[in-house]
Amino acid sequence: MVDTLYGWIVAAPAIPNDVGGKYVAGAYIVFVLLLLIYVSIMAMKLARIERGLREVAEVAEQRKEDATAGETTPAEVKS
């Protein structure tokens, strides 16, 4: 199996060094740059969503503490 794989790798044509090869290499570079830009945009978006979720969790925790504190204080009795 390893010999067959090695045979395919050796038989696969390499990128030629003529003008077409330069365009192919340029296309790969552009693709990698666009991929990096996309990943960085998604990372910033994820960070913003996490920050928003953290704020929502803090508000929910504060409301839970307020509700718990309200139950433990003695109720005022009006006569």
N, CA, C and O atoms as a printed pandas DataFrame, in Angstrom:
     atom_number atom_name residue_name chain_id  residue_number  x_coord  y_coord  z_coord
0              1         N          MET        A               1    0.828   -1.191    0.000
1              2        CA          MET        A               1    0.000    0.000    0.000
2              3         C          MET        A               1    0.872    1.254    0.000
3              4         O          MET        A               1    0.579    2.213   -0.713
4              5         N          VAL        A               2    1.939    1.249    0.795
5              6        CA          VAL        A               2    2.829    2.393    0.846
6              7         C          VAL        A               2    3.494    2.592   -0.504
7              8         O          VAL        A               2    3.683    3.727   -0.940
8              9         N          ASP        A               3    3.859    1.483   -1.181
9             10        CA          ASP        A               3    4.479    1.588   -2.496
10            11         C          ASP        A               3    3.514    2.199   -3.502
11            12         O          ASP        A               3    3.922    2.987   -4.355
12            13         N          THR        A               4    2.236    1.839   -3.409
13            14        CA          THR        A               4    1.240    2.389   -4.321
14            15         C          THR        A               4    1.073    3.887   -4.089
15            16         O          THR        A               4    0.994    4.662   -5.042
16            17         N          LEU        A               5    1.019    4.286   -2.835
17            18        CA          LEU        A               5    0.893    5.707   -2.508
18            19         C          LEU        A               5    2.111    6.481   -2.988
19            20         O          LEU        A               5    1.990    7.572   -3.544
20            21         N          TYR        A               6    3.276    5.904   -2.768
21            22        CA          TYR        A               6    4.503    6.550   -3.228
22            23         C          TYR        A               6    4.507    6.666   -4.751
23            24         O          TYR        A               6    4.963    7.666   -5.306
24            25         N          GLY        A               7    4.000    5.642   -5.412
25            26        CA          GLY        A               7    3.911    5.668   -6.871
26            27         C          GLY        A               7    3.015    6.789   -7.356
27            28         O          GLY        A               7    3.328    7.445   -8.349
28            29         N          TRP        A               8    1.899    7.022   -6.667
29            30        CA          TRP        A               8    0.978    8.111   -7.057
30            31         C          TRP        A               8    1.626    9.472   -6.842
31            32         O          TRP        A               8    1.472   10.387   -7.651
32            33         N          ILE        A               9    2.349    9.585   -5.740
33            34        CA          ILE        A               9    2.996   10.869   -5.451
34            35         C          ILE        A               9    4.066   11.172   -6.488
35            36         O          ILE        A               9    4.175   12.305   -6.955
36            37         N          VAL        A              10    4.859   10.165   -6.852
37            38        CA          VAL        A              10    5.922   10.367   -7.831
38            39         C          VAL        A              10    5.326   10.648   -9.208
39            40         O          VAL        A              10    5.859   11.462   -9.962
40            41         N          ALA        A              11    4.220    9.974   -9.536
41            42        CA          ALA        A              11    3.622   10.129  -10.854
42            43         C          ALA        A              11    2.865   11.444  -11.003
43            44         O          ALA        A              11    2.641   11.895  -12.126
44            45         N          ALA        A              12    2.467   12.066   -9.899
45            46        CA          ALA        A              12    1.709   13.313   -9.966
46            47         C          ALA        A              12    2.593   14.421  -10.530
47            48         O          ALA        A              12    3.730   14.598  -10.093
48            49         N          PRO        A              13    2.078   15.151  -11.481
49            50        CA          PRO        A              13    2.907   16.211  -12.072
50            51         C          PRO        A              13    3.079   17.374  -11.103
51            52         O          PRO        A              13    2.154   17.741  -10.378
52            53         N          ALA        A              14    4.255   17.935  -11.107
53            54        CA          ALA        A              14    4.548   19.099  -10.271
54            55         C          ALA        A              14    4.111   20.360  -11.009
55            56         O          ALA        A              14    3.836   20.322  -12.209
56            57         N          ILE        A              15    4.048   21.458  -10.299
57            58        CA          ILE        A              15    3.694   22.731  -10.929
58            59         C          ILE        A              15    4.865   23.161  -11.812
59            60         O          ILE        A              15    5.988   23.284  -11.324
60            61         N          PRO        A              16    4.625   23.386  -13.075
61            62        CA          PRO        A              16    5.731   23.784  -13.952
62            63         C          PRO        A              16    6.216   25.197  -13.626
63            64         O          PRO        A              16    5.488   25.995  -13.034
64            65         N          ASN        A              17    7.444   25.489  -14.017
65            66        CA          ASN        A              17    8.032   26.792  -13.724
66            67         C          ASN        A              17    7.787   27.812  -14.827
67            68         O          ASN        A              17    8.455   28.845  -14.869
68            69         N          ASP        A              18    6.857   27.544  -15.702
69            70        CA          ASP        A              18    6.561   28.521  -16.748
70            71         C          ASP        A              18    5.594   29.572  -16.205
71            72         O          ASP        A              18    5.339   29.624  -15.002
72            73         N          VAL        A              19    5.065   30.394  -17.078
73            74        CA          VAL        A              19    4.193   31.499  -16.669
74            75         C          VAL        A              19    2.943   30.994  -15.971
75            76         O          VAL        A              19    2.494   31.603  -15.000
76            77         N          GLY        A              20    2.368   29.885  -16.447
77            78        CA          GLY        A              20    1.163   29.335  -15.824
78            79         C          GLY        A              20    1.398   28.933  -14.385
79            80         O          GLY        A              20    0.506   29.081  -13.550
80            81         N          GLY        A              21    2.573   28.431  -14.078
81            82        CA          GLY        A              21    2.892   28.032  -12.715
82            83         C          GLY        A              21    2.913   29.213  -11.763
83            84         O          GLY        A              21    2.539   29.095  -10.597
84            85         N          LYS        A              22    3.355   30.353  -12.275
85            86        CA          LYS        A              22    3.368   31.558  -11.435
86            87         C          LYS        A              22    1.947   31.978  -11.083
87            88         O          LYS        A              22    1.680   32.416   -9.964
88            89         N          TYR        A              23    1.035   31.844  -12.046
89            90        CA          TYR        A              23   -0.360   32.198  -11.774
90            91         C          TYR        A              23   -0.988   31.239  -10.775
91            92         O          TYR        A              23   -1.766   31.650   -9.915
92            93         N          VAL        A              24   -0.650   29.972  -10.890
93            94        CA          VAL        A              24   -1.182   28.988   -9.942
94            95         C          VAL        A              24   -0.662   29.278   -8.544
95            96         O          VAL        A              24   -1.426   29.240   -7.580
96            97         N          ALA        A              25    0.613   29.566   -8.422
97            98        CA          ALA        A              25    1.180   29.897   -7.110
98            99         C          ALA        A              25    0.538   31.168   -6.559
99           100         O          ALA        A              25    0.233   31.246   -5.369
100          101         N          GLY        A              26    0.337   32.153   -7.413
101          102        CA          GLY        A              26   -0.327   33.389   -6.981
102          103         C          GLY        A              26   -1.750   33.137   -6.516
103          104         O          GLY        A              26   -2.211   33.723   -5.536
104          105         N          ALA        A              27   -2.445   32.252   -7.236
105          106        CA          ALA        A              27   -3.822   31.922   -6.847
106          107         C          ALA        A              27   -3.851   31.246   -5.483
107          108         O          ALA        A              27   -4.734   31.525   -4.672
108          109         N          TYR        A              28   -2.895   30.362   -5.225
109          110        CA          TYR        A              28   -2.826   29.718   -3.911
110          111         C          TYR        A              28   -2.536   30.740   -2.815
111          112         O          TYR        A              28   -3.116   30.662   -1.732
112          113         N          ILE        A              29   -1.675   31.666   -3.074
113          114        CA          ILE        A              29   -1.348   32.698   -2.081
114          115         C          ILE        A              29   -2.574   33.552   -1.778
115          116         O          ILE        A              29   -2.864   33.846   -0.618
116          117         N          VAL        A              30   -3.290   33.949   -2.825
117          118        CA          VAL        A              30   -4.512   34.741   -2.631
118          119         C          VAL        A              30   -5.536   33.943   -1.836
119          120         O          VAL        A              30   -6.190   34.485   -0.944
120          121         N          PHE        A              31   -5.680   32.660   -2.154
121          122        CA          PHE        A              31   -6.634   31.816   -1.438
122          123         C          PHE        A              31   -6.282   31.726    0.045
123          124         O          PHE        A              31   -7.161   31.849    0.898
124          125         N          VAL        A              32   -5.014   31.515    0.355
125          126        CA          VAL        A              32   -4.594   31.412    1.758
126          127         C          VAL        A              32   -4.817   32.737    2.477
127          128         O          VAL        A              32   -5.245   32.741    3.631
128          129         N          LEU        A              33   -4.539   33.854    1.826
129          130        CA          LEU        A              33   -4.776   35.163    2.451
130          131         C          LEU        A              33   -6.259   35.380    2.726
131          132         O          LEU        A              33   -6.631   35.850    3.801
132          133         N          LEU        A              34   -7.106   35.038    1.754
133          134        CA          LEU        A              34   -8.549   35.182    1.972
134          135         C          LEU        A              34   -9.030   34.267    3.089
135          136         O          LEU        A              34   -9.901   34.646    3.872
136          137         N          LEU        A              35   -8.473   33.073    3.166
137          138        CA          LEU        A              35   -8.836   32.157    4.236
138          139         C          LEU        A              35   -8.436   32.721    5.601
139          140         O          LEU        A              35   -9.203   32.622    6.559
140          141         N          LEU        A              36   -7.247   33.310    5.696
141          142        CA          LEU        A              36   -6.812   33.919    6.954
142          143         C          LEU        A              36   -7.686   35.108    7.344
143          144         O          LEU        A              36   -8.006   35.288    8.519
144          145         N          ILE        A              37   -8.069   35.913    6.366
145          146        CA          ILE        A              37   -8.955   37.041    6.643
146          147         C          ILE        A              37  -10.301   36.543    7.158
147          148         O          ILE        A              37  -10.844   37.091    8.117
148          149         N          TYR        A              38  -10.838   35.506    6.523
149          150        CA          TYR        A              38  -12.123   34.935    6.938
150          151         C          TYR        A              38  -12.045   34.405    8.370
151          152         O          TYR        A              38  -12.938   34.652    9.180
152          153         N          VAL        A              39  -10.978   33.679    8.673
153          154        CA          VAL        A              39  -10.835   33.113   10.018
154          155         C          VAL        A              39  -10.700   34.224   11.048
155          156         O          VAL        A              39  -11.251   34.111   12.143
156          157         N          SER        A              40   -9.980   35.292   10.726
157          158        CA          SER        A              40   -9.840   36.392   11.692
158          159         C          SER        A              40  -11.167   37.106   11.909
159          160         O          SER        A              40  -11.472   37.507   13.032
160          161         N          ILE        A              41  -11.961   37.271   10.853
161          162        CA          ILE        A              41  -13.280   37.897   11.009
162          163         C          ILE        A              41  -14.175   37.033   11.893
163          164         O          ILE        A              41  -14.877   37.549   12.763
164          165         N          MET        A              42  -14.151   35.714   11.672
165          166        CA          MET        A              42  -14.972   34.816   12.490
166          167         C          MET        A              42  -14.500   34.820   13.941
167          168         O          MET        A              42  -15.321   34.714   14.852
168          169         N          ALA        A              43  -13.199   34.938   14.172
169          170        CA          ALA        A              43  -12.680   34.983   15.545
170          171         C          ALA        A              43  -13.153   36.252   16.262
171          172         O          ALA        A              43  -13.524   36.213   17.435
172          173         N          MET        A              44  -13.133   37.378   15.539
173          174        CA          MET        A              44  -13.614   38.623   16.153
174          175         C          MET        A              44  -15.107   38.530   16.444
175          176         O          MET        A              44  -15.570   39.008   17.480
176          177         N          LYS        A              45  -15.852   37.924   15.544
177          178        CA          LYS        A              45  -17.292   37.760   15.745
178          179         C          LYS        A              45  -17.565   36.867   16.951
179          180         O          LYS        A              45  -18.453   37.153   17.754
180          181         N          LEU        A              46  -16.804   35.789   17.073
181          182        CA          LEU        A              46  -16.970   34.884   18.203
182          183         C          LEU        A              46  -16.642   35.580   19.520
183          184         O          LEU        A              46  -17.330   35.376   20.520
184          185         N          ALA        A              47  -15.608   36.389   19.523
185          186        CA          ALA        A              47  -15.242   37.122   20.741
186          187         C          ALA        A              47  -16.353   38.084   21.142
187          188         O          ALA        A              47  -16.662   38.219   22.326
188          189         N          ARG        A              48  -16.960   38.759   20.152
189          190        CA          ARG        A              48  -18.053   39.680   20.445
190          191         C          ARG        A              48  -19.264   38.935   21.005
191          192         O          ARG        A              48  -19.910   39.414   21.937
192          193         N          ILE        A              49  -19.573   37.770   20.444
193          194        CA          ILE        A              49  -20.707   36.982   20.933
194          195         C          ILE        A              49  -20.435   36.489   22.347
195          196         O          ILE        A              49  -21.325   36.528   23.196
196          197         N          GLU        A              50  -19.208   36.023   22.612
197          198        CA          GLU        A              50  -18.868   35.574   23.967
198          199         C          GLU        A              50  -18.976   36.703   24.974
199          200         O          GLU        A              50  -19.437   36.495   26.097
200          201         N          ARG        A              51  -18.551   37.910   24.577
201          202        CA          ARG        A              51  -18.649   39.063   25.482
202          203         C          ARG        A              51  -20.109   39.364   25.777
203          204         O          ARG        A              51  -20.461   39.660   26.918
204          205         N          GLY        A              52  -20.958   39.291   24.766
205          206        CA          GLY        A              52  -22.382   39.536   24.978
206          207         C          GLY        A              52  -23.013   38.482   25.872
207          208         O          GLY        A              52  -23.825   38.805   26.739
208          209         N          LEU        A              53  -22.643   37.225   25.666
209          210        CA          LEU        A              53  -23.174   36.160   26.516
210          211         C          LEU        A              53  -22.714   36.320   27.958
211          212         O          LEU        A              53  -23.467   36.044   28.892
212          213         N          ARG        A              54  -21.472   36.769   28.136
213          214        CA          ARG        A              54  -20.969   36.993   29.490
214          215         C          ARG        A              54  -21.785   38.085   30.184
215          216         O          ARG        A              54  -22.105   37.963   31.366
216          217         N          GLU        A              55  -22.120   39.147   29.454
217          218        CA          GLU        A              55  -22.925   40.226   30.033
218          219         C          GLU        A              55  -24.323   39.732   30.386
219          220         O          GLU        A              55  -24.857   40.078   31.439
220          221         N          VAL        A              56  -24.913   38.928   29.516
221          222        CA          VAL        A              56  -26.243   38.382   29.794
222          223         C          VAL        A              56  -26.202   37.471   31.015
223          224         O          VAL        A              56  -27.115   37.497   31.840
224          225         N          ALA        A              57  -25.144   36.663   31.133
225          226        CA          ALA        A              57  -25.008   35.775   32.289
226          227         C          ALA        A              57  -24.862   36.580   33.571
227          228         O          ALA        A              57  -25.409   36.198   34.605
228          229         N          GLU        A              58  -24.128   37.694   33.517
229          230        CA          GLU        A              58  -23.982   38.538   34.704
230          231         C          GLU        A              58  -25.311   39.148   35.111
231          232         O          GLU        A              58  -25.625   39.210   36.299
232          233         N          VAL        A              59  -26.099   39.599   34.137
233          234        CA          VAL        A              59  -27.417   40.172   34.436
234          235         C          VAL        A              59  -28.321   39.107   35.039
235          236         O          VAL        A              59  -29.036   39.377   36.004
236          237         N          ALA        A              60  -28.297   37.901   34.482
237          238        CA          ALA        A              60  -29.125   36.815   35.006
238          239         C          ALA        A              60  -28.703   36.449   36.425
239          240         O          ALA        A              60  -29.548   36.204   37.285
240          241         N          GLU        A              61  -27.402   36.414   36.665
241          242        CA          GLU        A              61  -26.913   36.104   38.009
242          243         C          GLU        A              61  -27.326   37.198   38.999
243          244         O          GLU        A              61  -27.708   36.898   40.130
244          245         N          GLN        A              62  -27.252   38.444   38.583
245          246        CA          GLN        A              62  -27.657   39.550   39.457
246          247         C          GLN        A              62  -29.148   39.463   39.783
247          248         O          GLN        A              62  -29.551   39.672   40.928
248          249         N          ARG        A              63  -29.958   39.157   38.782
249          250        CA          ARG        A              63  -31.404   39.020   39.033
250          251         C          ARG        A              63  -31.689   37.853   39.964
251          252         O          ARG        A              63  -32.574   37.930   40.816
252          253         N          LYS        A              64  -30.937   36.773   39.798
253          254        CA          LYS        A              64  -31.123   35.617   40.673
254          255         C          LYS        A              64  -30.759   35.975   42.113
255          256         O          LYS        A              64  -31.457   35.585   43.049
256          257         N          GLU        A              65  -29.665   36.718   42.289
257          258        CA          GLU        A              65  -29.261   37.141   43.631
258          259         C          GLU        A              65  -30.288   38.096   44.228
259          260         O          GLU        A              65  -30.599   38.012   45.417
260          261         N          ASP        A              66  -30.815   39.000   43.411
261          262        CA          ASP        A              66  -31.831   39.935   43.905
262          263         C          ASP        A              66  -33.095   39.200   44.325
263          264         O          ASP        A              66  -33.701   39.529   45.345
264          265         N          ALA        A              67  -33.492   38.205   43.540
265          266        CA          ALA        A              67  -34.693   37.436   43.874
266          267         C          ALA        A              67  -34.472   36.625   45.144
267          268         O          ALA        A              67  -35.377   36.515   45.971
268          269         N          THR        A              68  -33.295   36.064   45.307
269          270        CA          THR        A              68  -32.977   35.292   46.504
270          271         C          THR        A              68  -32.903   36.203   47.727
271          272         O          THR        A              68  -33.360   35.828   48.807
272          273         N          ALA        A              69  -32.337   37.388   47.566
273          274        CA          ALA        A              69  -32.236   38.329   48.682
274          275         C          ALA        A              69  -33.621   38.818   49.089
275          276         O          ALA        A              69  -33.870   39.050   50.271
276          277         N          GLY        A              70  -34.508   38.974   48.140
277          278        CA          GLY        A              70  -35.864   39.425   48.451
278          279         C          GLY        A              70  -36.645   38.394   49.236
279          280         O          GLY        A              70  -37.505   38.750   50.042
280          281         N          GLU        A              71  -36.362   37.125   49.015
281          282        CA          GLU        A              71  -37.079   36.069   49.726
282          283         C          GLU        A              71  -36.582   35.904   51.148
283          284         O          GLU        A              71  -37.353   35.490   52.014
284          285         N          THR        A              72  -35.341   36.207   51.417
285          286        CA          THR        A              72  -34.790   35.975   52.747
286          287         C          THR        A              72  -35.098   37.124   53.707
287          288         O          THR        A              72  -35.058   36.928   54.922
288          289         N          THR        A              73  -35.400   38.303   53.197
289          290        CA          THR        A              73  -35.711   39.403   54.094
290          291         C          THR        A              73  -37.131   39.227   54.607
291          292         O          THR        A              73  -38.007   38.768   53.874
292          293         N          PRO        A              74  -37.360   39.588   55.856
293          294        CA          PRO        A              74  -38.719   39.443   56.405
294          295         C          PRO        A              74  -39.685   40.393   55.717
295          296         O          PRO        A              74  -39.360   41.549   55.445
296          297         N          ALA        A              75  -40.845   39.898   55.449
297          298        CA          ALA        A              75  -41.861   40.698   54.777
298          299         C          ALA        A              75  -42.462   41.679   55.777
299          300         O          ALA        A              75  -42.656   41.355   56.949
300          301         N          GLU        A              76  -42.748   42.864   55.299
301          302        CA          GLU        A              76  -43.366   43.864   56.151
302          303         C          GLU        A              76  -44.852   43.564   56.249
303          304         O          GLU        A              76  -45.523   43.291   55.254
304          305         N          VAL        A              77  -45.334   43.622   57.461
305          306        CA          VAL        A              77  -46.748   43.360   57.687
306          307         C          VAL        A              77  -47.436   44.692   57.942
307          308         O          VAL        A              77  -47.060   45.430   58.853
308          309         N          LYS        A              78  -48.433   44.992   57.142
309          310        CA          LYS        A              78  -49.189   46.235   57.344
310          311         C          LYS        A              78  -50.434   45.928   58.145
311          312         O          LYS        A              78  -51.140   44.960   57.864
312          313         N          SER        A              79  -50.704   46.750   59.143
313          314        CA          SER        A              79  -51.865   46.517   59.985
314          315         C          SER        A              79  -53.032   47.337   59.521
315          316         O          SER        A              79  -54.108   47.271   60.115
